[in-house]
């Protein structure tokens, strides 16, 4: 298993990431985030990573550990209501992790987070990166609108445009 993962991370290229998530997809994701944030108080950030470093693979870094690292590095925790959410996509592993700050994580059942991730990974296995990401984002926005509804206009505290690493 480790050898297979090693080669996936070694040979998954940024070109593959650009094919899976072209600029038009990033723009659509950005729009989905912006529209959704009008209905709830959470701040969503999407990071799409081609592959982690070979050193990280050899040290057995998991996608969850990497997501937690990026959550801190990009300041997703630094929101007024502790309401930041990271959707981390690791293309080489075809894994999705959601990290939510303490103002949100206690309001959502772990099964609901897993459901959002499964929407994406099921679509990824069929090559439907654009569609499944937008489906998952829509489902997440609906869930957040129920659990942490908007209380009126609020400042956008995190950029909506996804990051490709």
Secondary structure, DSSP 8 states (H G I E B T S, - for coil): -HHHHHHHHHH--HHHHHHHT-HHHHHHHHHHHHHHTTTBS-EEEEEEES---HHHHHTT--HHHHHHHHHHHTTTT-STTS-EEEEEEETTTTEEEEEE-HHHHTTS-HHHHHHHHHHHHHHHHTT-HHHHHHHHHHHHHHHHHHHSB--S-----S--S-EE-
